[in-house]
Amino acid sequence: MGWSRLSDVDPSSLAHWRRVPLPEPCASFFPSYYHNLAIGQETQKLYTWGCGTFVEGGLEGVVPALGPHAHTDVGDPPQHVALDTSPKGQHVKQVAGGAYHSIALTKDGTVYTFGAGQLGQLGRPMAKAQNDKSGLPVDPVPRPIALPTPDKGDTPTSISSGFYNTLVIGTSGSLYCCGENQNKQCGTQNGIKNLTSLAKVTELAKDKVKNAQGGYCHTLIQTVAGKVLSMGCGEEGQRGDGRDMDTADRPVVSEVKLPSPATKALQIAAGANHSVVLGSDGNAYTFGANDVGQCGPTAPYNGKSDLDDDEGDDSGNILAPTKIRLPPGVGKVVEVSAGYAHTLVQTESGRVFAFGESENGQLGPPSASKQDFEVDMSSAL
């Protein structure tokens, strides 16, 4: 479901389930902003599909996040992207993607990147010869990147991404970051604005990182102890620290405090300008931009949005974690996810609720017989 540039697709069909023709069952997948990545269950191969160009119908501005096969933008089926020619290069453990780049982690702990690298998000220098016709530095070939020299003994165990960032967690619990750092979403880094190689976030030295997720210009961190920390921009409340302005006295890292001190974070997710946390109490908490309802209904649930009209409430930024109100009897929340400006939550009863932007069908078909925000899964393939 969602956005597509297939010329023969009726826009109304984007809000309905469509089968993705992968050549084998899918072990896991990652929905990025303009493209998708998946791992094959039988072979552990990497597959990609989605948007390969900026300009429809031409090769100007090609963004090869889809690998060497991204020559057009006409909705080609998933393509296998080989990381290298050795058997170990096919054994992909995890995938992630930013707006215009892709990341893969193999079972031996090697991190590969490919796609656009204009702000350093590939974690390696880009030669001028690799510029596309529009001048955007790109590399369609997956190439390995390494941790900083002093940390070579730390093995990557997890990867994630921001819009223009690559994030890597090591066995030590350290977080490494490359790409855009205009808002210190990778830490201070001696004032470097764009990091062209992975750098350790030293401000997190006292905390072991379990998970990290990046938005457009902010980073959300979950520690092994269940704390939530935030870095980067927060002018719409996405830092969750009670502020909606980026000022000089704001710390580089802020602790995001859930309403109950006893509640720990089990999962985190970052949209472009909003954040989601799954608490150990079985509730989903959101904060940040809520102009299209992406933070969900936070008043007592009555089957309708908090928003007064379809245009949303531009002053409705949520500055601290606030519980999403779901219908009675649906059970605890067990999974959360965030897109650019929408949020999905799944409950233990198997029901899925979606909130936020749906102009391109990203909220799926609404259920006519259930609450307004529940996704109709009856026709899901």
N, C-alpha and C positions, 0 to 999 in steps of 0.2 A: 504494500500500500504506500501511497505518498507521491512525491514529485517525480515526474518523468518527462523526457523530451522526445519520446517516440512520436513520430509525426502521425501515425495511424491510430493513436490511442485517444478515445473519447475522454475528456477531463473528468466526466462524472464517474468513470470506471476506476479512478485512482483511489476512491474510498472503499474499494472492495479487494478481497484477497486474490492474489495472483500467484501461480506457481512459478518458482524460480528453477529453471532447468539445469541444475547442477548434475554433473556426470556421475556423482556418487552421493550417498547420504552425507549430511552435514553434521560435523562434530560440534562446531561452534561458529559464530559469525559476529561481525562487527559492522553496524550501520553508521557510516560516517556522514558528513554533510552532503556530499555530492556523489559518493561512490560507496560500494559495499565490499567487504572482504569476508571470506569463509575458509574454513579448514575442512578438508575431506575426512570423513570418519575412517575410511578403509586405508587410505594412502598417506594421510597427514599432509597432502599437497595444499598449496595456497591457490585460491580462486578469487578473482576480482570482477566486478561489473559495475556499470553506472555511467557517470558523466566523464568524458575524456577531454572536452574542449570548453573554452570560454565562449566562443562564437559559434553559433549553430550553423552547420553546413560548411565550415571552412577549417583549415589547419592552423590559422593564426591563433596564438594563445593556447596551444596544446598543453594540457596539464596531464602528464602520463602517470597519474596515480594508479592507472590500471595496468601499468607495465608496458612492455614493448608492443602490445597489440592495440594500444589506444590511439588509433589513427582517425577515428570518426566518433561522432556523438549521435548514433542512431539506435541506441538501445541494444547493442550486441549482447548475446548470452554470456554467462560467466566464462572467463578465460583463465587457464592455468598459467601462473607465473612461477617459473623455476628460480629458486634462490641461488643455486649453483649446480654444477654438474655432478656432484658427489651424492650418494644416497642420503647422507645426513642433511643435505640441503633441502630435502623434501619433507623432513619430519618437523612440521611446524607445530609449535605448542600453543601460541597465542598470537592474535593479530589486533591491530588498532590503526586508526587513521584520523588525520586532521582534515582540514578543509581540502587541501590539495596534495597531501602526501600520505604514504602508507608505511606501516611498521610491522615487522614480523619477528617473532622470537622463536628460535628452533629449540629442540629438546636438549641440545648440547650447550645452551646458554648464549648463543650468538644472536645479536640483534642486527637485522637488515632494515634499511630504509630505501625508499624510492619515491619519485614524484617531484613536486616543486620544492625549491630550497631557498627562496628569496630572502628569508629571515633567519636562515641557519637551521631550520627544523629537521634537515637530514642529518645533522651532526657531523658534517664533513665539508671541506671547502668545495666550491663549485667553480669549475673552469669556465672561462668565457665561451669556449667552444661548445659548451653544453647549453647555451642559451637557445630558446626557441625563437620563432620569427618575431614574437612580440617583445623579446628581450628578457623574458622570464627565465631565470636559471632553473633548469630541470635535469633530471637524470632518470630515464625510464628503466634503468637496470638496477635491480636490488644489489646493494653493496653493504658489507658489514661495517659497523661502527663500534668503537671500543670505549670503555670507561676511561676516565683520566688516568694518566700514568701512575700516580701514587696509589690508585685504587684498583690496579689490575688484578689483585687477588680476590676481589669482590665479584661474584658471578651474578649476572642478571637473572632474576627469577620472575619478573613481571614487567609488562610494558603497558603504557596508556598514552593518551594524546590530548592536546589542546588544539584550538583552531590552527595555530602556527607553532605548536610545540610537540616535542617528543619527550616522554617521561619514562624513566627506567628505575626500577627498584632492585637493589642488590640483596644478596644473602645476608648482608650485615644489617639490613633494614634502612640503609641510606637511600635517599632519593637523588637521582641525577636528572638533569634537564638540559635541553638545548632548544634553540629557536628564539622567538620574540621574547624580549625581557624589558620592554618599554615601561611596564607597570610593576616590575619586580616580581612577576609571577614565577620566576625561577630563583628568587632570592636577590640579595644585593649584588653579588658577583662583581664587586669592585666597580660598579657603575656601568658595566658593559650592557649595551642596549640590545644587541642581537648576538646570541651565543652560537657559534658555528661548530662547536664540539660539545660533547656531554660534559657538564660541570656538576659537582656535588653541591647540593643546597645545604650549606653549612649551618644555616639558622635552625635546622631540624636535628642537629647533632644529639640533642638530649632525648629525642623520641625515635623509636623504631617505626618505620612506615610500613603499613600493610597494603594500602591502596592509595592511589592518587589519580584524580581526574581533572582535566583542564577544560575551561570554557573558552570564550572568545579572548579574554585577557585576565582571567583569574584561575587559580588552582585550588582545588579542594583536596585535603589530605585526611586519611583515616589512619590512626596509629594502631599498633598492635594492642595497646591498652584500651582501645575503644574511644579515644578522643577524636574530635574533628578540629582541624586547623585550616586556615585559609590564607592565601597570599594573592597579590595582584590588585586589579582594579575592583572597586566596590561602590561606585557611584549610584548603583541601582539596588544596593543592599545584598548583592550576591556574596559578599564576604561573611555575612551573618553575624557581624559584631555590633549591630545596633546603629551603624553609621550609613549615611547615604552620600557622603562626600569624601574624596581622597585628599587628605590634608597632611602636612609635613609631620605632625605628631602621631600619625597612625603607625603602629608597629609593622614591620615587614611581615611578621607572622602573627595572626590573631587566633585565639581559641574561640571556637564556636560552641556556645554552651546550650545544650538542650534543656527544655523546661524543667526536667527532673534530674538532679545530679546523679541519681542511681542509674539513669538510662545511658547505655553505651551505644555506639554506632556499629551497626552490623554491615551496612552498605552505604556507599555514597554515589552520587551522580551529579554531573555538571552540565547544564545547558549553556547556551551562549551567555546569558546574563542572569541565570537563576541557578539555584542549587537544591539538591534533594538529599535527605538523610533518612535511612531506615534505622529506627531505634530498636533496642532490645526489648522494649515494651510492646512491640508489634504495631507501632504507629509510624507513618511517614510524615516527615517534617520538611517544609520548603521555606525558602527565603530568596529574595532578589526581585527582579523585574516580574510584574504581574499584569502587564498592560493588555495581554490577550488571555489572561486566566491561567497561565502556565504553572502557577503555584497552587492551583486547585481551589475548591471551596473551603474556606477556613471559618465560616460562620456555621451555626448548627445546620446540618444537612437537610434540605427540603427538596432535593431533586433539581434545583436550579443553581446557576452560577451566582457568585457574589457580584459579578459585574452588572451594571445597570443597563447596559446596552451592548450591541454587537461590536462597537468600537473599543470597548474596554475602558478602564479607568487609568489615565496616564499618571495619576498621583498615587497609584496603588502599590508602590514598591513595598515589599515586606522585608524589614531590616533584621529580623532575628528569627530563628527556627519556630515555625508555627505549624501545628498539626493539621493535616488534611482531614476534613470531615467526610467520612464515607457513610453509606446507608447502614442502618442497624442490621446486625446478623450476618454480615459478610465475613467476619473473622479477622484475624490479624493479617497485616501486610507482610508478605514474604519476599517481595522483589520490587525494586524501584529502578526506573530508567528515565533519562532526560534527553530530549532532542534539542534542536536549536531553540525552539520556543514552545515546546510541549512536554508533558510528563505522563508517564505510564506507571501504574502501580498494580501489582497482582496480589490477591489475598489468598489465604490458605484454603478457601473454598473453591479456588480455581477461577474466580471472577476477575476480570481486568477492567480497570477504569482509566480513562484518558482525559487530559485537560490541556487547554491551550490552543495554539494556532492550528487551524485545520483547513486553511485555504486550498491546500494541495492534497487533501485526503489523508493527512498523517494521523488523524485520530481514528480512522477506520469507520466502518458502518455503525452508526448508533443503533442501539437496541430499541425497538418500538415498544416493547413490553416491559422494559426495566427502567432504571433511573437514567436521567439524561446523559450522564457521563460514562455509562457502561458501554464497553465495546462488544458488538455482536460477534461472538465467536462461532456461531452455529454453522456458518459456511466456510470456516477457515480450512485450508487444505493441509 
